[in-house]
Amino acid sequence: MRQSGFDYLSKITAIDYNDHIDVIYLLYNNDAKKDEVVRTTLKAEKLEIDTVIELFKAADWYERELSEMFGIKIKGRNTKKLLLELWNGAEYPLRKSFVWGKDYKRLQ
Protein backbone atom coordinates (compact mmCIF):
# COMPACT_ATOMS: atom_id res chain seq x y z
CA MET A 1 0.00 0.00 0.00
CA ARG A 2 2.87 2.37 0.76
CA GLN A 3 4.29 1.73 -2.72
CA SER A 4 0.84 2.50 -4.18
CA GLY A 5 0.98 6.03 -2.78
CA PHE A 6 -0.76 5.57 0.55
CA ASP A 7 1.50 7.82 2.57
CA TYR A 8 -0.54 8.54 5.68
CA LEU A 9 -1.71 6.19 8.43
CA SER A 10 -4.92 7.61 9.91
CA LYS A 11 -5.58 4.91 12.49
CA ILE A 12 -5.00 1.33 13.55
CA THR A 13 -7.71 -0.33 15.56
CA ALA A 14 -9.05 -3.80 16.27
CA ILE A 15 -12.33 -5.65 16.74
CA ASP A 16 -12.64 -8.64 19.06
CA TYR A 17 -14.93 -11.42 17.81
CA ASN A 18 -14.07 -13.83 20.67
CA ASP A 19 -12.60 -16.53 18.39
CA HIS A 20 -10.46 -14.05 16.41
CA ILE A 21 -9.46 -10.40 16.32
CA ASP A 22 -9.45 -8.25 13.21
CA VAL A 23 -6.81 -5.53 12.99
CA ILE A 24 -7.84 -2.60 10.80
CA TYR A 25 -5.52 -0.06 9.20
CA LEU A 26 -6.97 3.18 7.82
CA LEU A 27 -4.64 4.58 5.15
CA TYR A 28 -4.78 7.75 3.06
CA ASN A 29 -3.20 8.74 -0.28
CA ASN A 30 -2.62 12.50 -0.16
CA ASP A 31 -1.91 12.83 -3.89
CA ALA A 32 -5.03 10.98 -5.04
CA LYS A 33 -7.16 12.18 -2.09
CA LYS A 34 -8.23 8.59 -1.54
CA ASP A 35 -8.52 6.45 1.56
CA GLU A 36 -8.33 2.71 1.95
CA VAL A 37 -9.13 0.20 4.69
CA VAL A 38 -6.82 -2.78 5.16
CA ARG A 39 -8.09 -5.54 7.43
CA THR A 40 -6.35 -8.66 8.65
CA THR A 41 -7.58 -11.46 10.90
CA LEU A 42 -5.61 -12.88 13.82
CA LYS A 43 -6.57 -16.25 15.29
CA ALA A 44 -7.28 -16.20 19.02
CA GLU A 45 -4.50 -18.71 19.71
CA LYS A 46 -1.89 -16.61 17.86
CA LEU A 47 -2.44 -12.91 18.51
CA GLU A 48 0.64 -11.42 16.89
CA ILE A 49 1.32 -9.16 13.95
CA ASP A 50 4.37 -7.47 12.41
CA THR A 51 5.01 -3.83 13.17
CA VAL A 52 4.50 -1.17 10.49
CA ILE A 53 6.48 1.48 12.38
CA GLU A 54 9.17 1.61 9.69
CA LEU A 55 6.53 2.41 7.06
CA PHE A 56 4.40 4.76 9.15
CA LYS A 57 5.81 6.58 12.20
CA ALA A 58 2.23 7.25 13.39
CA ALA A 59 1.89 3.53 14.11
CA ASP A 60 3.82 3.90 17.37
CA TRP A 61 0.94 4.75 19.71
CA TYR A 62 -1.59 2.65 17.82
CA GLU A 63 0.58 -0.47 18.09
CA ARG A 64 1.14 0.15 21.77
CA GLU A 65 -2.62 0.46 22.19
CA LEU A 66 -3.18 -2.86 20.35
CA SER A 67 -0.70 -4.48 22.69
CA GLU A 68 -2.07 -3.11 25.96
CA MET A 69 -5.78 -3.03 25.18
CA PHE A 70 -6.17 -6.20 23.09
CA GLY A 71 -3.16 -8.32 24.10
CA ILE A 72 -1.76 -8.44 20.55
CA LYS A 73 1.98 -9.01 20.33
CA ILE A 74 3.62 -6.61 17.88
CA LYS A 75 6.58 -8.43 16.33
CA GLY A 76 9.62 -6.27 15.64
CA ARG A 77 9.03 -3.86 18.53
CA ASN A 78 10.31 -3.74 22.05
CA THR A 79 8.54 -0.80 23.70
CA LYS A 80 9.00 -0.75 27.42
CA LYS A 81 7.05 2.42 28.22
CA LEU A 82 3.35 1.78 28.80
CA LEU A 83 0.50 4.00 27.67
CA LEU A 84 -1.41 3.09 30.82
CA GLU A 85 0.59 3.84 33.94
CA LEU A 86 -1.53 1.72 36.26
CA TRP A 87 -1.87 -1.31 34.03
CA ASN A 88 -0.98 -4.69 35.49
CA GLY A 89 -0.62 -6.43 32.11
CA ALA A 90 -2.93 -9.31 32.98
CA GLU A 91 -6.20 -8.01 31.50
CA TYR A 92 -6.99 -6.42 28.17
CA PRO A 93 -9.78 -3.83 28.56
CA LEU A 94 -10.97 -3.83 24.92
CA ARG A 95 -11.40 -7.62 24.75
CA LYS A 96 -14.92 -8.99 25.04
CA SER A 97 -13.74 -11.31 27.81
CA PHE A 98 -12.76 -8.37 30.03
CA VAL A 99 -15.02 -7.81 33.07
CA TRP A 100 -14.54 -4.68 35.15
CA GLY A 101 -14.13 -5.43 38.83
CA LYS A 102 -14.00 -9.22 38.52
CA ASP A 103 -10.26 -9.90 38.85
CA TYR A 104 -9.02 -6.39 38.14
CA LYS A 105 -6.53 -5.15 40.69
CA ARG A 106 -5.42 -1.57 40.26
CA LEU A 107 -1.74 -1.05 40.89
CA GLN A 108 -1.01 1.36 43.73
C-alpha positions as CSV (number, residue, x, y, z in Angstrom):
1,M,0.0,0.0,0.0
2,R,2.9,2.4,0.8
3,Q,4.3,1.7,-2.7
4,S,0.8,2.5,-4.2
5,G,1.0,6.0,-2.8
6,F,-0.8,5.6,0.6
7,D,1.5,7.8,2.6
8,Y,-0.5,8.5,5.7
9,L,-1.7,6.2,8.4
10,S,-4.9,7.6,9.9
11,K,-5.6,4.9,12.5
12,I,-5.0,1.3,13.5
13,T,-7.7,-0.3,15.6
14,A,-9.0,-3.8,16.3
15,I,-12.3,-5.7,16.7
16,D,-12.6,-8.6,19.1
17,Y,-14.9,-11.4,17.8
18,N,-14.1,-13.8,20.7
19,D,-12.6,-16.5,18.4
20,H,-10.5,-14.1,16.4
21,I,-9.5,-10.4,16.3
22,D,-9.5,-8.3,13.2
23,V,-6.8,-5.5,13.0
24,I,-7.8,-2.6,10.8
25,Y,-5.5,-0.1,9.2
26,L,-7.0,3.2,7.8
27,L,-4.6,4.6,5.2
28,Y,-4.8,7.8,3.1
29,N,-3.2,8.7,-0.3
30,N,-2.6,12.5,-0.2
31,D,-1.9,12.8,-3.9
32,A,-5.0,11.0,-5.0
33,K,-7.2,12.2,-2.1
34,K,-8.2,8.6,-1.5
35,D,-8.5,6.4,1.6
36,E,-8.3,2.7,2.0
37,V,-9.1,0.2,4.7
38,V,-6.8,-2.8,5.2
39,R,-8.1,-5.5,7.4
40,T,-6.3,-8.7,8.7
41,T,-7.6,-11.5,10.9
42,L,-5.6,-12.9,13.8
43,K,-6.6,-16.2,15.3
44,A,-7.3,-16.2,19.0
45,E,-4.5,-18.7,19.7
46,K,-1.9,-16.6,17.9
47,L,-2.4,-12.9,18.5
48,E,0.6,-11.4,16.9
49,I,1.3,-9.2,14.0
50,D,4.4,-7.5,12.4
51,T,5.0,-3.8,13.2
52,V,4.5,-1.2,10.5
53,I,6.5,1.5,12.4
54,E,9.2,1.6,9.7
55,L,6.5,2.4,7.1
56,F,4.4,4.8,9.2
57,K,5.8,6.6,12.2
58,A,2.2,7.2,13.4
59,A,1.9,3.5,14.1
60,D,3.8,3.9,17.4
61,W,0.9,4.8,19.7
62,Y,-1.6,2.7,17.8
63,E,0.6,-0.5,18.1
64,R,1.1,0.2,21.8
65,E,-2.6,0.5,22.2
66,L,-3.2,-2.9,20.3
67,S,-0.7,-4.5,22.7
68,E,-2.1,-3.1,26.0
69,M,-5.8,-3.0,25.2
70,F,-6.2,-6.2,23.1
71,G,-3.2,-8.3,24.1
72,I,-1.8,-8.4,20.6
73,K,2.0,-9.0,20.3
74,I,3.6,-6.6,17.9
75,K,6.6,-8.4,16.3
76,G,9.6,-6.3,15.6
77,R,9.0,-3.9,18.5
78,N,10.3,-3.7,22.0
79,T,8.5,-0.8,23.7
80,K,9.0,-0.8,27.4
81,K,7.1,2.4,28.2
82,L,3.4,1.8,28.8
83,L,0.5,4.0,27.7
84,L,-1.4,3.1,30.8
85,E,0.6,3.8,33.9
86,L,-1.5,1.7,36.3
87,W,-1.9,-1.3,34.0
88,N,-1.0,-4.7,35.5
89,G,-0.6,-6.4,32.1
90,A,-2.9,-9.3,33.0
91,E,-6.2,-8.0,31.5
92,Y,-7.0,-6.4,28.2
93,P,-9.8,-3.8,28.6
94,L,-11.0,-3.8,24.9
95,R,-11.4,-7.6,24.7
96,K,-14.9,-9.0,25.0
97,S,-13.7,-11.3,27.8
98,F,-12.8,-8.4,30.0
99,V,-15.0,-7.8,33.1
100,W,-14.5,-4.7,35.2
101,G,-14.1,-5.4,38.8
102,K,-14.0,-9.2,38.5
103,D,-10.3,-9.9,38.9
104,Y,-9.0,-6.4,38.1
105,K,-6.5,-5.2,40.7
106,R,-5.4,-1.6,40.3
107,L,-1.7,-1.1,40.9
108,Q,-1.0,1.4,43.7
